[in-house]
Amino acid sequence: MPSATVGAIIYPDQDHRDEILLTKRNIEPFKGKWCLPGGHIDQYENVR
């Protein structure tokens, strides 16, 4: 069964800069690499 995930792209429009929020992974796979914020959610978890 596929698992649900959620991700976000944070794009501030302050001073008209081209910036995107990234986080550094703490777990494998790709530990230490930059990625978009996100993760797995439980079946009945509210995403708000």
N, C-alpha and C positions, 0 to 999 in steps of 0.2 A: 504494500500500500504506500503511495507517495506521502511524504510528509509536507506539512505546510511551512512556509517560510515567509518572512517579511523583510523588506529592505527599504532604504530611504536614500534619496539624494537631497542633500541640504545645499541650497544655492543662495547665498546671501546677495541681495541686490544693493548693498551699501557701497557708495562711492563708485558704482559701476565697474567693479573688479570682476574678473573671471576666476572665481574660486569655488571649489567643491570640497565639502568636509569628507575626509578619509580617516579610517582608524587602522591601527596596526594589529594584526591577528595575534592572539595569545596562545592559540591551540593549533595542532596539526589538523588538516593538511595546510600547508603554506604558512606555518608559524613564522612570525616576523615580517610578513609581507603586508603591503598596504591594500586595503579593500574598502568598499562602501559599507556603512553601518547596516547591520541587519542580523538575522538569526532565525532559529526555529521557534515555532510556537506550538503549544499543546492544542489538542483537538478542540477543547471548549474554552480556550483562552481568549479573552477580549483583546483586540489589538489596539485599543485606545489607550 
